[in-house]
């Protein structure tokens, strides 16, 4: 995909969201957590762990993927699949258990279908990003059982904009020669407001400190082939804002083309004869030369209507609409010839209505109704999930009560889900979620938070209906239409202390799953010999070498069979953070996180991040600001059955910014020691390490 937009024209029209100073009051961003509660709570009124990347932090942390942007937040890692994909992993959970939102409604893509699929949102356009870890996510439904990430860009303004404001930013990354232009323009005249924003990005292959493959077999050295990428994103929004009414709409267009590291998308083909070992090795080598690129197009339409400051029992009504048309092609490239291997097509509609009432016997509450429709289709080589239509209806009630200086929140939610697929009976599930949380101050400087909840999630189409080769995970996935809902009892205890010379926060959590849904690797492989004899699905999977020409090499090179099943599991962990001011201009931040995940019947859950410790020094004086940070990850020696362990690493990063009037220059150094980092959460950790030493040079201008 070639970008057809003019870089010079883009720079003159668009302005950068996270560099824009005119619209963000840092204190107000920290005080109001929109996603945690519909009742406009401050952060210290929310029980449990809530993370915020405001304008200043985004300037330093933002990256090309959402996972990379959030990787320095306690409890959050990035599940990479090469540099084009970075999915947030919250407390060891991701995909179908973490809800990614854009301005409060779900981002509709197929990132939870396969780990090589990118999330359909652009972090460079965010004003702020809010992260909810744990069970304080009932408002957003069963898909938020692990957490919520809400990317807020204010494309639909809910407050009047005074005049015209904007900014523009340019970045260059020395590692992969990435060039980025980001920008934003906001204007208002009385109640009428408009928003324009956009991003242009292109990059070459990623540089790494050593070999791409850990076994160095047929591996590139110093770079990862086929990891170049290009993307453009554009947003237009308008709104009408008065004291009583907000009405607005926006449209966002995302185009992205990125490559998958070699070996991360290889097909295993059948055979007509019993080839000898030399021929088999030659065929396997040829397969590695087939390169795969993903060409993604997504258009999202959002609408918002708010009736506020109403008189009477009902004080606020809000309606949010989201319609997404998503499509991506997986291009198979061999000898310079490109062909579409698989086409993914998704059409999604979401509507959410919330009605908030004035205090009744001390209780302030919101009743919500959420409707979702997801029409999914995939055709081609990787169509391991059949076409399906998923419809869901959820109703929820959230009530708050002030208890002395503290706050008690109770929530209930019920969801119905129905999945239709040709040739398969309709599959219906009901799920129920309930939560209770209490946050209470212990004097002027301390507060204690407690969350108790029961969460439940219905299985999705991929878990129920999969039946075919999934090349991204080099597996043959077999769904189970008889899966039941998975449920979990959760408890989280948080403690925070804030004084003049020290800030501390600690979160402890335990989650006990019943019927945890996962794709189990039982050590069997998909046999093309059995397939040729007429067997299919699980019947074509075997652990007997006789079904693989009595060849151990053929068995090892065949696709692993993954069967979706359920068993009880436990997740336990902690997150801690300490901030220590040294002087008026300097401070230290020490943080760490740890999660332990295992099945009750024995065995570790795969791709769980290792324990981490982080230390950073921050400086801000006059026009200068700087940060020097290091992160140490321990070995992950509990990788799960049939998985390889990963070595620990120590990563050193730095940031320096100089701002004067409307201009700012900055430089960011990433992995400055050129450490070889293999991500325990990545399916490609053995063939695609994280990028090596990088310098990001940038400049921005605001007006």
C-alpha positions in Angstrom: 0.0 0.0 0.0 1.5 3.3 -1.0 0.5 6.5 0.8 -1.1 8.9 -1.6 -1.3 11.8 0.9 1.0 14.8 0.6 3.2 15.1 3.6 3.5 18.9 3.1 -0.2 19.3 2.8 -0.8 17.2 5.9 1.6 19.2 8.0 -0.2 22.4 7.1 -3.7 21.0 7.8 -3.3 18.8 10.9 -2.2 19.3 14.5 -0.9 17.0 17.2 -3.2 15.8 19.9 -0.8 15.0 22.7 1.3 18.2 22.2 -1.7 20.5 22.3 -1.6 22.6 25.4 -4.8 24.7 24.9 -7.3 22.0 25.6 -5.9 20.1 28.5 -5.8 21.1 32.2 -3.5 18.4 33.7 -5.1 18.7 37.1 -8.6 18.1 35.7 -7.4 15.1 33.7 -6.0 13.5 36.9 -9.1 14.3 38.9 -11.9 13.0 36.6 -11.9 9.4 35.5 -14.6 9.1 32.9 -14.2 5.4 32.3 -14.1 4.3 35.9 -17.6 5.6 36.7 -20.4 7.5 34.9 -20.5 9.8 38.0 -17.4 11.9 37.3 -15.3 10.6 40.2 -11.8 11.8 41.0 -9.0 9.3 40.9 -8.8 9.1 44.7 -12.5 8.2 44.8 -12.0 5.0 42.7 -11.2 1.8 44.4 -8.5 -0.3 42.7 -5.8 0.5 40.2 -6.5 3.3 37.7 -3.8 4.5 35.4 -3.7 7.7 33.4 -1.4 8.8 30.6 -2.1 12.5 30.4 -0.8 15.0 27.9 2.6 15.3 29.4 3.2 11.6 29.9 1.9 10.8 26.4 4.5 13.2 24.9 7.2 10.9 26.5 5.6 7.5 26.3 3.6 7.4 23.0 4.7 4.9 20.4 3.3 3.5 17.1 1.3 0.8 19.0 -0.9 0.9 22.0 0.9 -1.9 23.8 4.3 -0.1 23.4 2.7 3.2 24.6 1.5 1.5 27.9 4.4 -0.8 28.6 5.9 1.3 31.4 2.6 1.3 33.4 2.5 -1.1 36.4 0.6 -4.3 35.5 0.6 -3.7 31.7 2.8 -5.3 29.1 2.8 -5.4 25.3 2.0 -8.6 23.4 4.0 -8.0 20.3 4.0 -9.9 17.0 6.7 -7.9 15.3 6.8 -4.1 15.5 3.5 -3.7 13.6 1.5 -5.2 16.4 1.4 -4.3 20.1 -1.6 -5.5 22.1 -1.9 -4.4 25.8 -1.6 -7.3 28.3 -3.2 -6.4 31.6 -2.3 -8.5 34.6 -1.5 -11.4 32.2 -4.8 -11.1 30.3 -5.3 -9.8 26.8 -7.4 -10.2 23.6 -10.9 -11.3 24.4 -10.6 -10.3 28.1 -9.3 -6.7 27.6 -11.7 -4.1 26.2 -10.1 -1.4 24.0 -12.2 1.7 23.7 -12.2 4.9 21.7 -14.0 7.7 23.5 -15.9 5.2 25.6 -17.2 2.8 22.8 -15.5 -0.3 21.6 -12.8 -0.4 19.0 -14.1 -2.9 16.4 -11.3 -4.9 14.7 -10.1 -8.5 14.6 -7.1 -8.0 16.9 -8.6 -10.6 19.3 -8.9 -13.2 16.5 -5.2 -13.6 15.9 -2.0 -12.2 17.5 -0.8 -10.9 14.2 -3.7 -8.5 13.9 -3.1 -4.9 15.0 -5.5 -2.8 17.1 -7.6 -0.4 15.0 -6.7 2.8 17.0 -3.9 5.4 16.8 -2.3 6.3 20.1 -0.6 9.4 18.6 -3.9 11.1 18.3 -4.9 10.7 22.0 -5.4 13.5 24.4 -5.2 11.0 27.2 -5.4 7.3 27.8 -7.1 5.8 30.8 -6.4 2.2 32.0 -8.6 0.3 34.4 -7.0 -2.9 35.8 -9.1 -5.5 37.5 -12.8 -5.8 38.1 -13.8 -2.1 38.2 -14.9 -2.5 34.6 -18.5 -3.7 34.9 -19.8 -0.7 32.8 -18.1 -2.1 29.7 -19.4 -5.7 29.7 -18.0 -9.2 29.7 -15.2 -8.4 27.3 -13.7 -6.2 30.0 -13.2 -9.0 32.5 -9.4 -8.3 32.5 -9.4 -4.6 32.1 -10.2 -1.5 30.0 -8.0 0.8 27.9 -9.9 4.0 26.8 -8.2 6.1 24.2 -9.7 9.6 24.3 -9.1 12.1 21.5 -12.0 14.5 22.0 -12.9 14.4 18.3 -16.5 15.2 19.6 -16.0 18.1 21.9 -18.3 18.2 24.9 -17.2 21.7 26.0 -17.1 24.8 23.9 -13.8 25.6 22.1 -12.8 29.3 22.2 -11.2 30.3 18.9 -8.8 28.2 16.8 -6.0 26.2 18.3 -3.6 23.6 17.0 -0.2 22.1 16.8 2.0 20.0 14.5 4.8 17.5 15.3 7.5 15.7 13.3 9.4 12.6 14.6 12.2 10.5 13.2 13.4 7.1 14.7 17.0 6.2 13.8 16.4 2.5 14.4 14.0 1.8 11.5 14.2 5.2 9.7 10.6 5.9 10.8 9.2 9.3 9.9 6.0 10.5 11.5 3.9 13.6 11.1 1.1 14.1 13.7 -1.3 16.9 14.0 -4.5 18.5 15.2 -6.7 21.5 14.7 -9.6 22.5 16.9 -11.9 25.5 16.5 -15.1 26.9 17.9 -17.6 29.7 17.5 -20.1 29.8 20.2 -21.8 26.4 20.5 -20.4 25.1 17.2 -17.0 23.2 17.3 -14.9 21.3 14.9 -12.0 18.9 15.1 -9.4 17.8 12.5 -6.5 15.5 13.2 -4.2 13.0 11.4 -1.1 10.9 11.4 1.3 9.9 8.6 3.9 7.3 9.3 6.4 5.1 7.4 9.3 3.0 8.5 11.8 0.4 7.3 13.0 -2.9 8.8 13.7 -2.9 12.5 17.3 -3.2 13.7 18.1 -5.6 16.4 21.4 -6.3 18.3 21.9 -9.9 17.1 20.1 -12.7 15.2 16.4 -12.6 14.7 16.0 -16.3 15.4 17.2 -17.5 18.8 18.5 -20.7 17.2 20.2 -18.6 14.4 18.9 -21.1 11.8 18.3 -19.3 8.4 18.2 -16.0 10.4 18.9 -12.5 9.5 21.4 -10.7 11.7 21.1 -7.1 12.8 17.6 -6.6 11.5 14.2 -8.4 11.1 13.2 -8.7 7.5 9.8 -7.7 6.3 9.1 -5.4 9.3 8.7 -2.2 7.3 5.3 -0.4 7.7 3.3 2.6 6.6 0.1 4.1 7.9 -2.2 7.1 7.7 -5.0 8.1 10.0 -7.5 10.9 9.6 -10.3 12.2 11.9 -13.0 14.8 11.5 -15.5 15.7 14.2 -18.1 18.3 14.9 -20.4 19.1 17.8 -23.0 21.5 19.1 -22.5 22.3 22.7 -24.6 24.3 25.2 -25.1 24.0 28.9 -28.0 21.6 28.4 -27.2 19.7 25.2 -24.2 18.1 23.4 -24.8 16.7 19.9 -21.9 15.6 17.7 -20.5 13.2 15.3 -17.1 12.1 14.0 -15.5 10.0 11.3 -12.1 8.3 11.5 -10.3 6.6 8.6 -7.3 4.3 9.3 -5.1 2.7 6.6 -2.2 0.5 7.6 0.2 -1.8 5.9 2.8 -3.8 7.9 4.9 -6.9 7.5 5.0 -10.0 9.6 8.5 -11.3 10.5 9.6 -14.3 8.4 8.6 -17.5 10.0 5.7 -15.8 11.8 3.2 -16.7 9.1 4.4 -19.9 7.4 1.9 -22.4 6.0 2.3 -26.2 6.3 1.2 -27.9 3.2 0.1 -31.4 2.5 1.9 -33.9 0.3 0.9 -36.5 -2.2 3.8 -38.8 -1.8 6.2 -39.7 1.0 9.0 -37.3 0.4 12.4 -38.1 1.6 14.0 -36.0 4.4 16.1 -33.9 2.1 13.1 -32.8 0.0 11.1 -32.1 3.1 13.9 -29.8 4.4 14.0 -28.0 1.1 10.2 -27.5 1.1 10.4 -26.2 4.7 13.1 -23.7 3.6 11.0 -22.5 0.7 8.0 -21.9 3.0 10.1 -19.5 5.0 10.6 -17.3 1.9 6.9 -16.6 1.6 6.5 -13.2 3.2 3.2 -11.9 4.6 1.9 -8.4 4.8 -1.3 -7.1 6.3 -3.2 -4.3 4.4 -5.8 -2.8 6.7 -8.6 -0.4 6.1 -11.0 0.8 8.8 -13.7 3.5 8.9 -15.4 4.4 12.2 -18.4 6.6 12.6 -19.2 7.9 16.1 -22.1 9.9 17.4 -22.9 11.3 20.8 -25.9 13.0 22.3 -25.9 14.3 25.9 -28.8 15.9 27.8 -27.3 17.3 31.0 -28.2 19.6 33.9 -31.8 18.4 33.6 -34.3 19.3 36.3 -36.1 16.6 38.2 -35.2 13.0 39.1 -33.4 12.3 35.8 -30.4 14.7 35.7 -28.4 13.3 32.7 -29.1 11.2 29.6 -26.3 10.1 27.2 -26.4 8.2 24.0 -23.2 6.9 22.2 -23.2 5.3 18.8 -20.4 3.5 17.0 -20.4 2.0 13.5 -17.2 0.4 12.1 -16.5 -1.0 8.7 -13.2 -3.0 8.9 -11.3 -5.0 6.3 -7.9 -6.3 5.9 -6.1 -8.5 3.4 -3.2 -10.8 4.2 -0.9 -10.6 1.3 1.3 -13.6 0.5 4.4 -12.4 -1.3 6.7 -15.0 -3.1 9.3 -14.1 -5.7 8.1 -10.6 -5.9 4.5 -11.7 -6.7 1.7 -10.6 -4.3 -1.6 -12.4 -3.8 -4.3 -12.2 -1.2 -4.1 -15.2 1.0 -7.0 -14.3 3.4 -9.6 -11.5 3.5 -11.1 -10.5 6.8 -14.3 -8.4 6.8 -16.0 -7.1 9.9 -19.0 -4.8 10.3 -19.8 -3.7 13.8 -22.5 -1.6 15.4 -22.6 -0.5 19.1 -25.2 1.7 20.8 -25.0 2.6 24.5 -27.6 4.6 26.5 -27.1 5.8 30.0 -29.6 7.5 32.3 -28.4 9.1 35.6 -30.6 10.1 38.4 -30.3 12.5 41.3 -29.6 11.2 44.8 -32.3 8.9 46.1 -31.9 8.1 49.8 -28.3 9.1 49.4 -27.7 6.8 46.3 -26.6 8.3 43.0 -27.0 6.0 40.1 -26.9 5.2 36.4 -28.9 2.7 34.4 -27.3 1.6 31.1 -28.3 -0.3 28.1 -25.7 -1.6 25.6 -26.4 -3.2 22.2 -23.7 -4.8 20.0 -23.9 -6.5 16.6 -20.8 -8.0 15.0 -20.9 -9.5 11.5 -17.6 -11.3 10.8 -16.4 -13.0 7.6 -13.1 -14.5 6.6 -12.2 -16.2 3.3 -8.9 -17.7 2.1 -6.0 -19.6 3.5 -6.5 -18.5 7.2 -10.2 -18.7 7.4 -10.1 -21.0 10.4 -13.1 -19.2 11.8 -16.3 -19.5 9.8 -18.5 -16.5 9.1 -20.6 -15.6 12.1 -23.1 -12.9 13.3 -22.8 -12.1 17.0 -25.5 -10.1 18.8 -25.3 -9.0 22.4 -27.6 -7.1 24.7 -26.5 -5.8 28.1 -28.3 -3.9 30.9 -26.5 -2.6 33.9 -27.0 -0.5 37.0 -24.3 1.4 38.9 -25.1 3.0 42.3 -22.9 5.2 44.5 -23.3 6.0 48.2 -21.2 8.4 50.3 -20.2 6.7 53.6 -18.6 9.3 55.7 -15.6 10.6 53.8 -15.5 7.4 51.7 -17.5 6.0 48.8 -19.3 2.7 48.3 -20.1 1.6 44.7 -22.4 -1.4 43.8 -22.9 -2.6 40.2 -25.0 -5.3 38.5 -25.0 -6.3 34.9 -26.8 -8.9 32.8 -25.8 -9.8 29.2 -27.4 -12.0 26.5 -25.3 -13.2 23.5 -26.4 -15.1 20.4 -24.0 -16.3 17.7 -25.3 -17.5 14.3 -23.2 -19.3 11.8 -24.2 -21.2 8.6 -24.6 -24.9 9.2 -24.3 -24.6 12.9 -27.0 -24.3 15.5 -27.5 -20.9 17.1 -25.4 -20.6 20.3 -26.8 -18.6 23.1 -25.3 -17.6 26.4 -26.3 -15.5 29.4 -23.7 -13.9 31.7 -24.0 -12.1 35.0 -21.6 -9.6 36.6 -21.7 -8.0 40.0 -19.2 -5.9 41.9 -18.9 -4.0 45.2 -16.1 -1.5 45.9 -15.3 0.7 48.9 -12.7 3.4 49.0 -12.1 5.0 52.4 -9.6 7.7 53.5 -7.5 6.8 56.6 -6.7 10.3 57.7 -5.5 13.1 55.4 -2.8 11.3 53.6 -4.0 7.7 53.2 -6.8 5.8 51.5 -7.8 2.2 51.4 -9.7 0.5 48.6 -11.4 -2.9 48.5 -13.1 -4.5 45.5 -15.1 -7.7 45.5 -16.7 -8.9 42.3 -18.0 -11.9 40.3 -17.3 -11.6 36.6 -18.6 -13.8 33.8 -17.8 -13.9 30.1 -19.5 -15.8 27.3 -17.3 -17.6 24.8 -16.8 -15.8 21.4 -17.0 -17.2 17.9 -13.3 -18.0 17.7 -13.5 -20.2 20.8 -16.7 -21.9 19.7 -16.3 -22.4 16.0 -12.6 -22.4 15.0 -11.7 -25.4 12.8 -8.6 -25.0 10.6 -5.0 -23.9 10.1 -4.0 -20.7 12.0 -0.7 -19.8 10.4 0.1 -16.9 12.8 0.3 -19.4 15.7 1.5 -22.3 13.5 -1.4 -24.4 14.9 -4.6 -26.1 13.9 -7.3 -24.6 16.1 -10.4 -26.6 17.0 -13.3 -24.8 18.7 -15.9 -26.3 21.0 -19.5 -25.2 20.5 -20.4 -26.7 23.9 -18.3 -24.3 25.9 -19.9 -22.7 28.9 -19.4 -19.2 30.2 -16.2 -18.6 32.2 -16.6 -16.9 35.5 -14.3 -15.5 38.2 -14.4 -14.4 41.8 -12.1 -11.4 42.3 -10.7 -9.6 45.2 -8.4 -6.5 45.1 -7.0 -4.5 47.9 -5.3 -1.1 47.3 -3.5 1.3 49.6 -2.3 4.7 48.8 -0.3 7.2 50.9 0.5 10.8 49.8 2.6 13.2 51.8 4.8 16.2 51.0 7.9 14.0 50.5 6.5 10.7 49.4 3.8 9.1 47.4 3.1 5.3 47.6 0.5 3.0 46.0 0.1 -0.7 46.4 -2.4 -3.1 44.7 -2.8 -6.7 45.6 -5.2 -8.9 43.7 -6.4 -12.5 43.3 -8.7 -13.9 40.7 -10.1 -17.4 40.7 -11.5 -18.6 37.4 -14.1 -21.3 37.0 -14.1 -22.9 33.5 -11.3 -20.6 32.1 -11.4 -20.9 28.3 -8.1 -21.5 26.6 -6.6 -23.3 23.6 -4.8 -26.3 25.1 -1.7 -27.8 23.4 -1.9 -31.5 24.3 1.2 -32.4 22.3 -0.6 -33.7 19.2 0.0 -32.5 15.7 -2.2 -32.2 12.6 -1.6 -35.1 10.2 -2.1 -34.6 6.5 -2.0 -38.4 6.1 -5.1 -38.6 8.3 -6.6 -35.7 6.4 -6.2 -37.5 3.1 -7.9 -40.5 4.6 -11.0 -38.4 5.3 -10.4 -37.4 8.9 -11.0 -33.8 9.9 -10.7 -31.6 13.0 -9.6 -33.3 16.2 -9.8 -36.7 14.4 -6.9 -35.6 12.2 -4.7 -34.8 15.2 -2.3 -37.5 16.4 0.7 -38.1 18.6 1.6 -41.3 16.8 4.6 -41.1 14.5 3.0 -43.7 12.3 0.6 -40.9 11.1 3.7 -38.8 10.1 5.5 -41.3 7.9 7.3 -42.5 11.1 9.4 -39.3 10.9 10.1 -37.3 14.0 11.1 -34.4 11.9 7.8 -34.4 10.0 6.0 -34.6 13.4 8.0 -31.6 14.7 7.3 -29.6 11.6 3.6 -30.2 11.6 1.0 -27.9 13.1 0.3 -28.2 16.8 -3.3 -29.0 17.5 -4.9 -26.5 19.9 -8.3 -27.6 21.3 -10.4 -25.0 23.0 -11.3 -26.3 26.4 -12.1 -25.2 30.0 -10.6 -25.7 33.4 -10.2 -23.8 36.6 -7.4 -21.3 37.0 -5.9 -18.7 39.4 -4.3 -15.4 38.8 -2.5 -13.6 41.6 -0.3 -10.6 41.6 0.7 -7.2 42.9 1.7 -3.7 41.6 3.6 -1.2 43.6 4.8 2.4 42.9 6.7 4.9 45.0 7.4 8.5 44.0 10.0 10.4 46.0 10.7 14.1 45.4 14.4 14.9 45.7 14.3 18.7 45.1 11.8 21.1 43.6 12.9 20.0 40.2 13.9 16.4 40.6 12.1 13.2 41.7 12.5 9.4 41.7 10.0 6.8 40.8 10.3 3.1 41.7 7.7 0.6 40.5 7.2 -3.1 40.1 4.7 -5.7 39.1 4.3 -9.5 39.3 1.6 -11.9 38.2 1.4 -15.7 38.8 -1.1 -17.6 36.6 -1.6 -21.4 36.8 -4.3 -24.0 36.3 -5.8 -25.6 39.4 -5.0 -29.1 38.1 -1.4 -28.2 37.5 0.5 -26.4 34.8 1.3 -22.8 34.1 -0.8 -20.5 31.8 1.4 -19.6 28.8 2.7 -16.2 27.7 2.4 -14.6 31.1 4.8 -11.6 31.5 7.6 -12.0 34.0 8.1 -9.9 37.2 9.5 -6.4 36.5 11.2 -3.6 38.5 11.5 -0.1 37.2 13.4 3.0 38.4 13.3 6.5 36.8 14.8 9.9 37.6 12.8 12.9 36.5 13.9 16.5 36.1 11.9 19.6 35.2 13.2 23.2 35.4 12.3 26.1 33.3 12.3 25.1 29.6 14.1 21.8 30.3 12.6 18.4 31.3 14.3 15.0 31.3 13.9 11.4 32.4 16.3 8.5 32.7 14.7 5.2 33.4 15.7 1.5 33.6 13.4 -1.6 33.6 14.6 -5.0 34.7 12.5 -8.0 33.8 13.3 -11.4 35.5 13.5 -14.7 33.7 10.2 -16.3 32.8 10.9 -19.9 33.8 7.2 -20.8 34.1 6.2 -20.5 30.4 3.5 -23.1 30.3 3.3 -26.6 28.8 5.2 -27.1 25.5 6.5 -23.5 25.7 10.0 -22.2 26.0 11.4 -20.1 28.8 12.6 -16.5 28.2 15.6 -14.8 29.7 15.4 -11.6 31.7 16.7 -8.3 30.5 17.6 -4.8 31.7 16.4 -1.9 29.5 17.7 1.6 29.7 15.7 4.5 28.3 16.1 8.3 28.3 14.1 11.4 27.4 15.1 15.1 27.0 12.9 18.0 26.1 13.5 21.7 25.6 10.5 24.0 25.2 10.3 27.7 24.6 7.1 29.7 23.8 5.2 27.7 21.2 8.2 25.5 20.2 9.6 22.3 21.7 12.5 20.0 20.7 12.9 16.5 22.2 15.0 13.4 21.9 14.1 10.0 23.2 16.5 7.1 23.6 15.1 3.6 23.8 17.0 0.4 24.7 20.2 2.5 24.9 22.4 -0.5 25.9 21.2 -2.4 22.8 19.9 -5.3 24.9 18.5 -8.4 23.3 14.9 -8.6 24.5 12.6 -11.5 23.8 9.1 -10.8 25.0 7.6 -13.6 27.1 4.1 -12.4 26.0 4.9 -12.7 22.3 4.1 -15.7 20.0 7.2 -14.7 18.0 9.7 -14.4 20.9 12.0 -17.0 19.3 12.1 -15.4 15.9 11.5 -11.7 16.4 13.1 -9.9 19.4 12.2 -6.4 20.4 13.9 -3.5 18.6 17.5 -2.6 19.5 18.9 0.8 20.3 16.7 3.6 19.0 16.9 7.4 19.0 13.7 9.3 18.4 14.2 13.0 17.4 11.2 15.3 17.3 9.9 18.9 17.2 6.5 20.3 17.8 4.7 23.7 17.4 1.5 24.8 19.1 -0.7 27.8 18.5 
